[in-house]
Amino acid sequence: MSIYLDSSATTAPRPEVIELVTKILTEDWGNPSSLHGWGERAAVILEKARWQISDLLNASSPDNIIFTSGGTEADNLAIFGITSNYNDPQHIIISSVEHSAIERPVYFLEKKGWQVTRLPVNREGKVNPEDLKNALQTNTVLVSIIYGQSEVGTIQPIKKLVEITKNYSKALFHSDAVQMVGRLPVDVEDLEVDLLSLSGHKFYSIQGAGALYLRKGISLNPLFHGGGQENSLRSGTQALPSIVSLGLAASLAQKEIESEALRLTELRDYFIDLILSQCPYLMLTGDKYSRLPHHASFIINHPSPDITGRKIVRYLSSQGVAISAGSACNSGKSLPSPILLAMGYSETEALKGIRFSFDRHTTKEDLKLAILYLSQNL
Ligand SMILES: Cc1ncc(COP(=O)(O)O)c(C=O)c1O
């Protein structure tokens, strides 16, 4: 028995993706920059993937897409690529519930003298647009707000936040949309974001490819200098098998995005109601309604300090059920989740977060079994 409920961490590549990757690895493995036939074929395949991503995001041109190794690199490229336009430290705004792929680069800048505002969130993990309005300064050069929060599932009102940023400042707007893209429609033209990060392995591509959307006309400095690939914004031979699988995963996601989001939302709500009725110690975290369709997260409000999120993850794993815990581990010691702390939970509660995340294979039967195992241990 094995039940995988950790698709916010990574997803199993689609069979069509594996088939295509196998073909690339065996037949079309050329370097897209080479001038001969192998290179030409590889370049055509690479550009097709760029079109597919551009299409999924409704970008005005495939030229807006820079391929990266994944979400972390796309986030780092956005933060350092924009802020390195300035000789002197300026002001940057993020939320207090960013993924570490944003929080850590911004912390690095803070140590270098940049002024950083981390917007507070409410108990559901949501930023208040008024707080953003009040935080904007004349020297704010970048606002970066996560779209769908990975640990608690809350979806931020990105369109509204972009509107405020544009109305009250000259700052650029970036969103880490790694948990959103491929799961719910994301339209960069409608949102009017300047930059947006995505990662293929979160929606059934193989690992090793992501992308940064960059609106035309914005000056971005590369992290890597070298052969000038990706319009000189990301030097290094493109990882063709990963990128091609990202492109195919994007076009397959696009075909079923509305119906699959609906199916997952129904499954998620069924799961949340059932688990809360069977496991009285659980408390939902994140926004119940403005929430990623594949995501359900909780705090185990059990009086015993021994019952932590990590312990429950290990217990369920021993039963063949894969989920994840919010808190990180440092030198073998569990640390409270900074996301739950930012949402106003206590240190003890912030050690007790768990996350279930679903994919295209998840069924009600899987969920019922996971709940049964959990209820037996709580
Ligand atoms: C919101 C968010 N941003 C960034 C990342 C990092 O993406 P990657 O694993 O592709 O580097 C993740 C991965 O979990 C994520 O959930």
The ligand as an SDF file (V2000), in Angstrom:
LIG
                    3D

 16 16  0  0  0  0  0  0  0  0999 V2000
    6.3670   28.4520   -3.4540 C   0  0  0  0  0  0  0  0  0  0  0  0
    7.6310   27.7970   -3.8680 C   0  0  0  0  0  0  0  0  0  0  0  0
    8.6290   28.5480   -4.3660 N   0  0  0  0  0  0  0  0  0  0  0  0
    9.7950   28.0160   -4.7760 C   0  0  0  0  0  0  0  0  0  0  0  0
   10.0100   26.6580   -4.6810 C   0  0  0  0  0  0  0  0  0  0  0  0
   11.3050   26.0870   -5.1550 C   0  0  0  0  0  0  0  0  0  0  0  0
   11.1050   25.4160   -6.3850 O   0  0  0  0  0  0  0  0  0  0  0  0
   12.1630   24.3360   -6.9070 P   0  0  0  0  0  0  0  0  0  0  0  0
   12.0100   23.1330   -6.0430 O   0  0  0  0  0  0  0  0  0  0  0  0
   11.7460   24.0630   -8.3220 O   0  0  0  0  0  0  0  0  0  0  0  0
   13.5070   24.9450   -6.8250 O   0  0  0  0  0  0  0  0  0  0  0  0
    9.0140   25.8320   -4.1420 C   0  0  0  0  0  0  0  0  0  0  0  0
    9.2550   24.3900   -3.9500 C   0  0  0  0  0  0  0  0  0  0  0  0
    8.6780   23.7580   -3.1130 O   0  0  0  0  0  0  0  0  0  0  0  0
    7.7940   26.4120   -3.7410 C   0  0  0  0  0  0  0  0  0  0  0  0
    6.8000   25.6740   -3.2340 O   0  0  0  0  0  0  0  0  0  0  0  0
  1  2  1  0
  2  3  1  0
  2 15  2  0
  3  4  2  0
  4  5  1  0
  5  6  1  0
  5 12  2  0
  6  7  1  0
  7  8  1  0
  8  9  2  0
  8 10  1  0
  8 11  1  0
 12 13  1  0
 12 15  1  0
 13 14  2  0
 15 16  1  0
M  END
$$$$
